């Protein structure tokens, strides 16, 4: 069995807490596919409080070269990004990608060039990331698995400063219906533990997550607990709810209006003070052709 990559080990729990909650924004997403297989996606987001609008156009093509995907992106900040991705071209289980971005206006954000190498086989998933124009900074991580037990580590090094930027560890257990993970970040200063469970596959999912800041020098040291659940009402709709120890609660409702059209409503409130201005709502509408 091939384990997930390091960044995805805690993804089931993180998605339950993070996805489907467009709090404080109105979002519109349109997906379409051309006859040659190119996928187009247009994302637009309006901040409810400030009125600011951001958008991005993405074109993704997979049929021009064997096992190669080309992705082009252009956003309202006038940043153009080109990504090249090749999987299983050089060796089975080997995936290589490179992404470069540049601002199309003078005085904009400087160019960037990043590359990733993934190698996955039974019981191992390795990842090497290089930020070539910043440092360069090289990060690597690996996940090993055996009978559902997961162990991983990551390290990041800045060659320009000859400095080790961060080191972290991960341990966990993954089964078909649940997983439990403990992961460090910020060089062991932040510890996160999460448990995700499919109570009734396809119907009910739950998750709990605890985050502790161990950095005694930080002014914002904290310990936070969260619990959440997702319940599929039927094949066209679901509801999600989450609540944290600081009193923040989130609710979301998704409804398939017709084939290819999905509406998502979300709300956030602080249970410690329901009258404060931080209580807000959000809305998302997705069209898929």
N, C-alpha and C positions, 0 to 999 in steps of 0.2 A: 504494500500500500504506500502510495506517495503522500507524504505529509504536506500540509499547506505551507506557503512561504511564510517567513517570519512575520511580516506585516499583516497576514491574514489569519493568524492563529486565534486572535481574539475578535475577529470580524463578526461572527454571528451575534455576539452580545453587543458589540459596538454598533452594528446596524440596527438592532432593535431599539437602542437608545438614540441613535443619531439620524437614521433615515426617516423619511415621511413626516418630518416636523419642520415645514417651511415657516418658522416663527418670525413674525415681523416683516415678511416679504410677500409679494405676489409674483408667482413664477409662471412662465409659459414655455413649454417645450414642444417642438414639432420635429417628428422623425419621418424621413421618407427614404426610399430606395430607388435608384435609377436602374435602367435596364441592364447596364453593364456591371451591376453589383455594388456600385458606390453607395454608401450610406451617408445621408446628410442629416445633421442634427442642428437645430437652432434653439439656443437657450436664451431666455430673457428674464431678468429679475428686476423688480422695482422695490426699493426700500420704502416701506410704508411711512416711516417717521420722517426721513429726509427727502423722499421723492426721487432720489437718484436711481438711474436706470443703467444696468450693465447687460451686455449681451455677448454671445459667442457663436460663431458659425464653425461647424466641424464637418469635414468631408473625409470619409474613410474608405479606402479601396483595397481589396484583397486579391484581385484576380490578375493584376498586371505582371507580377513575377511570382514564381513558384514559392509557396510558403512565406511570402513576404506581404506585409501590410503597410500601406502608406497612409498617414493621417496628416491632414492640414487643418490648422485652426487659425481663426482671425477673430479678435475680440474688439470691443468698443474702446479699449485703451490703445488701439492701433499696434498691438503686439501680434506678430505672425509666428506661428510655431509649425515646424515640420518634424514629424516622427517617422522613423523607419523601424520596422519590427520583423524579425525573421525567426521562425520556430521550426526546429527539426530539420533545418537545411544542412547544417554541418555535422550534427550528431543527434542521435535520438535523445530527447529530453533536454536539449540545449536550446535556449531562447536568447536572442541578442536584440537589443533595441538601442536606438540613439535618437535624441531629441534636441533640436536647436531652436532658439527663439531670438527674435530681433525686433526692436521697435521701429516702426515705419515713419516715425516723426522725430525731428531733431530734438535733442534734450530729453528723450524718453528713457525708459529703462534700458540698461546696458544688455548686450547680447549674453546668452547663456548656451552652454553645450553640455549635455549630460548623456551618460550611457549606462546601460544595465546589462548584466549577464546573469541569466538564471540557468541552473542545472538541476534537474530533478530525476531521481531514480527511486526505486523501492527504498523506503526508510530514510531518505535524505532529500533535502531541498536547500540548495545553496544560492546565494544572491550576492553579486558584487556591483556596487554603484559608484560611478565616478562623476564628480562635478568638475569638469576640466578647466573652466574659466574662473573658478572661485577656489583659489588655493594652489593647486588642485586639492580637493578633498575626496578621499576614497573611503567608502564604507562597505563593510561586508558583514553578512550574517548567514547563519545556517541553522536548520532544524533537523534533528534526528528523531526518528520514531521507532518504537518497538512495542508491539502488542498494545497499541493505543497510547502508550506513554510518550510524551513529547519533551524534548530538551533542546534549548537553543541559546545562541549567544550572538551578539553583534558588537562591532567595533568600528570606530570612525577616526580617521587620522588626517590632519591638515599638513600637507607636505611643505607649504610655504612657511608656516610657523614652526615646523618640526614639532608638532604638538598633538598629543592624543586628545581628541575632542570628547569622545564618550565611549563607555563600555557598558553593556547591559546583558542581563540574563533572562531566560524564560523557562518555566517548567509547566507542564500541564498534562491533561489526559483527555482524549477525544474518543467518543463512541458514536454510534449511528444516531442516538437520540439525545445526547448531551455532551458538553465538554466543560472542563474547568481549567482555568489558566491563571497563573501568577506571573506577572511581567514587570520588570523594572524599566525606567526611562530616566533621562537626564542624569546619567551616570549614577544610578542607584539612589538618587534623591527622591524619586517618585516611584511608588509601588502600587500597582493596580492588580486586583484579583477579581475575576469574573466567572460566573457560572451561567451557562445557557442550556436550556432544556426544551425539548419538543415533547410537551405533555401528551398531546394528541397530534401526531404528524399531519400537517396540512390544515389543522384547525386551531390549535392553541400552542403558543410558544411563550416561554417566560425567561427572564434574565435578571440577574442581580450583579451589581458591580460596586466595589469599594476602592477608593483611591486615597492614599496617604502620602503627604509631603513630609519627607524625613529631613529636609534641609533646615537645620536650626537657624541658619543665618537669614533665611528668607522671611520677609515681612508678611507674606501671604501663606504661611504654612497652614495646612488644613487637613482634615479628614472628612471624606464625603462618602455617603452610602446612597445607592440608587436601586430601585426595583422597577421592572417594567414587564408588560405583557402585550402580546398581539393575538387577536382573536378574529378568525375568518368567519364572517357571518354567513357567507355563501361563496360561490365561485366568482362573484363580481364585486364583493365589498369586504372590507375589514376595518377593525378599529384597533387603535394602539393607545396605551396609557403608560405613563411613567411618573414616578415621584421620587424626589431626592430628600436627603436629610436636612438640607437647607430650606425646605419648604416649597421649592419650585416643582410644579406639576405640569405635565404636558399631555394633551389629548389630540388624537388625530383620527380622521375618518376618510377612507378612500372608497370611491364608487366608480365602477365602470359604467359610464352613461350609455355607451353604445360601442360596438367593436372599434377599437382604435382611439377611443376618447375616454380619458380617465380624469376625474376631478378629485382633488385632495384638499381637505380642510383641516386646519390645525389651530390649537389655542394653547397659550401658556399662562399660568397664574402662579402667584406666590401665596401659599396657604397661610403664611404668617401675617400677611397684610393684603387682603383681597381688594382693597381700595387704591393701592398704589398704582402709579402710571406704568409700571413695568409689565403689567398684565397686557398681553397682546394676542393678536390672531394672525393667521397667514392662509394663503390659498395658492394652489398649484393646479394647472391644467395642462395635460399632456395629450398631444395628437400623434398617432402612429399610423403611417400609411403602409 
